[in-house]
Structures are given as structure tokens and as C-alpha cells.
Amino acid sequence: MSVSVGVRRVPLRVGPRRLLPDLTGWGFVLPATLVIVGLSLFPAAWALLLSLRDGDLISGGEFVGLQNYRDMLSDTDLLAATGHTLLYTVLFVPGSVLLGLPLAIALNRPIRLIGFYRTCIFVPYVVSAAATGILADFVFDPEFGVANTLLQAVGLPRMGFMQDPGQAMIVLVVISLWGGVGLPAVVYLAALQDIPRELTEAARVDGAGWWQVFTNVTVPQLRPATVFLVIWQTINALQLFDLVYTTTKGQPLDSTTVIVFYLYQQAFQLFHSGYGAAVAYGLFVLTLVVSALALWYSRRGEAK
């Protein structure tokens, strides 16, 4: 390998001294990399082998091939859990994104105590699921909850909330929006601050109002952030477990049993770990397909 300097060609030698910094860096990074990759690949491979057997988490069980995956196709309980998960996803993902954008616009204004307001919006996102579940039980308890107390104060009837099969999933979505809208707000806030002022100023000079500036300048500039948020929030919604576990336990009448909670019941309560592993891989494929469709749709929109 050589580099031309004027007419003369000077050879570049790659000796041990030039490689030493790279090798030193890899020496520091490699142990942690092996641990992280090992902790990711080994459970995945083990779960794949487990999904091909009918044993529990202790005994190996009998090899059944793809029978666990065939059983998934006729499992009405799994079908119901899938429907509940998709309903939650359809309500939560657009809701969190649509609420996050106006919050980000409001938090992007130069007002007093803006740092305090931004912190208040983001804090619920980092609160643990256990704390969120305890707070939700306190607020939405049918007998002594704050929500029913406020409803009675304004003359409205009491609600069942998480003890009503028709309301429980909606209440979970509301709780999730309270705890999850902080991420879209922060991401959109960062994206708004990256939009060049020259674009908005040029649009105003051309006579565009605030709505035209928002729809024709701001929204297109926020497309990458929107794609990221839709994919990220969809993955989180499809993997919903902790909130269900700390509040409803899939009840009432299994109306809030989602895929991951159903997987937990099969693997750790009924000890059908092989079938639970198959459900986990089915959820992985579903998540992969939904994410791929979202990416394809976003790139298709950019190409137009």
C-alpha cells in the first residue's frame, strides 16, 4: 500500500507499533463484549432448543420437534392474549406519540422553570413498574380509589376500572401513557432543537402561518424521530408484562392477559416451559415483522 506525494511514492508500513493501540483497545473491550454476547446468545439458543421439547425448566423432556409451534395455532387462550396485546399496542403507540409531540413543543419554549417541567414529564418514565402499579391501585381502586372519589364529587357514577373486564385494558393504556409519554416528549424535544431556524424563518418570510410551518417544515424534519418512536414503543407494547403483573395479573376474566404474561403462566406457573419458549419465539417473529413493516413504510414515505 502506498500514497503518492507529488511524483515520489512513499510506502506505508503497518508495523506492530501501529497495531498496538488497536490491540490494546480490543484487549479492554473484548472481555465485556464476550460476556454480553454470551448472555444474549446462550439464552436465545437454549430457549430455541427448549421450544422443541415438552419438558419443564428442570427436566429435559421429550423431543417433539415443531409440535409446540403447531399447538400455538389452535390455542384459543393464546389467540385471545394476542388480541389483547394488539389492542393495547394500537391504543398505546399512537397515543404516546401524539401526546409526546405537543408536550415537546410546549417544553421547547423559553419559559421560567423549564428544566423543572422537563424533569416532571420524564420522571414517570424511569419510575419502576412496581411503584407505578402501587400508585395505579391507589388511584383506580373501585372502593377507595381517588378516581371514583372524584367521580362522585362531580355527580358521576362509580366505575369498576381494573375490576371491570370492559374497562381494565383501557385503564392499563391510560397508566402506560402516564408513565411512557416522557420518552416521546424528550426525543421530540431533542429533534425540535435540531431543526435549523433558517428553515422556519424562510417559511415565515414566504408568508406561511404557524400551521403551514408546522405541517410543511416541522413535521417532515421530525420523521426520523417519529419512525424511531413508533418502532420502539411498538416493541415495548408487544412485550408488556411488568404493569400487568403488578396490577391485574391478567384479570378480570383474563381480559388483560397479554402474550408475555401468558408466556409467564405457561413456563413458570404451569411448567410448560417448552411451549412457553415457543410462544416467546413466536412473539420475537411478530415483533420482527412489525418493526420491518414500520421501517419499510417509513422508507417508502421518504422515497415519495
N, C-alpha and C positions, 0 to 999 in steps of 0.2 A: 504493500500500500504506500503511495507517495503523494505528495502535494506539490503542485507546480508553483514555484516562486520566480516570477519573471521567466527566464529561459531555463534556469537551472532547476532540476528536480531533486528535492530533498527527501530521502526516505524517512518514514516514521516508524520507529521501533517500539513495539509493545513489549516491554520487559517486565520482570517480576515487580519492580518498584512501582510501575504504573498500575499494575493489577492489585497491589497490596491494599489500597483504600477500599476498592470494591469487595475484596475478600474479607476485609475487616468488618465492613458493614453487614455483609451476609452472615458473618460469624455471630454478630449480635442478634440479627433478625431471625435466623434460621430456627433456633430452638423454640421461640414463641410461635413461629409460623407452623412448625410441625405439630405443636400441641393444639393450636386452634384448628388446623386442618384435620388432625386426628379425631378431635372431639366432635367434629362435624361429619366426617365421612364414616367413621366407625358406627355411630348410632344409626345413620341412614342405611348402611349396608346390613347391619344387624336387623333393623326393622323390616327391610325387604325380605330377608331370609325368614323372619318370623311370620310375615304375611303369607308365606307358602306352607305354613304348618297350622295345626289346630291346637297346639299346646298353650299353656299359660306362661307366665313370666318365669316360672321355676323349672318346670319340666319341658323337655324339647318338644314332645308331642309327635304326632304322625304327620308325615309329609303328604299334603293334599293338593299341591300344585296351585292352580288358579281357582280352586273351589271357593275360597273366601271371596274372591272378586266376583264370581258368579252369584254367590249368595247376596251380595250387595244390590244386585239388580232387582231382586224380589223382596227386599227388606222394606216393608211399609214404614217402619219406625225411622229408618234412615232417610227414606224419601220425605217424611214429614219434617225431620230435622233439617234436611236440605232446603225445604221450602221456608222454614223459619229463618234460616241463615240468609237466604236470598232476599227475603222480605226486610230483614234488618239491614242488609247491605244497600238495598235500593233506597231505604229511608235515610240511613246514616251518611253515606258517602256524599250524595248531592247536598244534604242538609249542612254537613260540616264545611264543605267547600263554599257554599253560598253564604253561610254565616261568617266564614272567615274573611271573605273579601271586604265587606263593608266595615268589619271591625278593623282590618288593616288600614283601610282608607282613613278611618277616624283616628287611629293611633299614629298615622303619618303626619298629623297636623301639629304645628308648633304651639302647644298649649302648656300651661303650667302643670307640673307633677306628671308629665307624660311618662317618665320612667316608672312611676308607681302604677299607673294604669296598665302599662305593658306587662308589668310583673303580675298584676292581678289576673290578667287574661291568661297568662301562660302557666301560673301555678297549678290550676286544676289538672293540667295535662301530666304533670310529674307526680301528682298525688297517687299513692298506691291504690290498687283495686280494693283492698280490704277497707281502707279508710273511706273510699267512695261508697262501697256497699253499706257500711255502717251509717253513713250520712243519708244515703237513699232510704234505708229502712226507717230512719228517724223522720224523714220528711214525708214519705208516702205510706206510712203505716195507716191502715184503714180506720183503726180505733183512736189512736192517739197522735197521728201524724200532723205535722204543721200544715200540709196541703189541704186536708179535709177541714181543719180548723179555719183556714182562710176561706174555703168554700162556704162553710156555714155562716161565716161572718158577713158574707155578701148575699146570703139567702139562697145559695145553690145547694142541691142535694149532695150527700156524701158519695164518694167514689170508691170502688174496690181497688183500683190501681194494680199493684203487683199480685193481688189475690183474685183478680178478675181475668179469666182467660182471654177476653176480648181486649183488655187494656194493658196486660203485662208487657207485651213486646213493645208497644208504643212508649210505655214508661221507661223501658230499658234504652230505647233510642234517645229519649229526652235526657236521661242520665249520661249517656255516652256523648251526646252533643255538648253538654255542660263540661265534661271532662276532656273532650277531644278537639274542641274548636280552637284551642290555643295554638296547636301546631299549624293549621292553615293560616291563622292570623299572623304568626311570626314569619312563615315562609312568604306569604304575600307582602308583608311589610318590607322584608328584605328585597323582594322583586320590585316593589314600587320605588324604593330608594335607588335602584339601579337604572331606572328609566331616565334617559338623558332629558334634561329640561329643555333642550333645544327643540325636541320633537313637539312637546306640548305648547311651547311658546310659538313655534311656527304655525301650529294648527290654530291657535287663538288669533294670530295675525291674519290668517286667511279667513277669519270670520266664524270659526267653529265655536259653538257653545260648549258648556261643560259636558252635556250628554254626548255630543259628537266627539269631543276629545276623549271621553271615557270609552266609547264603543269602538272608535276607529284608531286610537293611539294606545290607550292604556291596556285594554283587553288583549289585543294582539301581542303586546310586549309581555303579558303575563302567561302566554300559552305554555312555555316550558314549566313554569311553576305549577300551573293547573294540571298538566299531564302527570307530573311527579306526585302531586297531592291525590289525584284520583287513583293512581296505582297504589300508592302507599296506604291510603285509607281503605281501599278495597281489600288489600291483603289483611289489614288489621280486622276488618269487619268479618271476613271469611274465617278468621282464626279466633273469633270471640269465644272466650272461656271464663276469664277471671271474674268479670262482672256477673255473669250468670251464676257462677259457683258461689259468690259471696252474697247474692241476693235471693234468687228464686229457686236455685237448684233444679232448674228445668221446669218448674211448676208455675202455675196450676194446670193440671191435666196435660202436662208435657207441652204446654203452649209456648214455652221459651227454651225448649231443648234444641240446641244448635249442634252443628256437626261435631265440633271439638268436645263439647260436653257429652254427646252421645258416644264418641270415641272413648272418653274417660270412663264412662259407665261400663262399656264393653270390656275394656282392658283391665281396669283396676277395681271394679265392683263385681262384675260377673266373671272375671278372669278368663275372658275370651281374647287373650292378647293377640293371637294370630289374626282374628277378624278385626280387632282394633287397629292393628298395623296396616291391614288392607284398607281400612277406612282412611287412615292417615295418608296413604299414598294416593288414594282417590281424591282427597282434598288437595294434595300437592298438585295433581294434574289439573284440577279445576282452577286453582289459583294461577297456575302457569298459563292456562288458556285465557283466562280473563285478563291477565296482565299483557299477554301478547296481543289480544284484540284491542286493548286500550292503546298500546304503542302503535299498532297498525292504523288505527283510526286517527291518531294524532298526526302521524306522518302523512297520511292521506290528506288531512286538512291543510298541512303545510304545503303540500305539493299543488294544491289548487290555486 
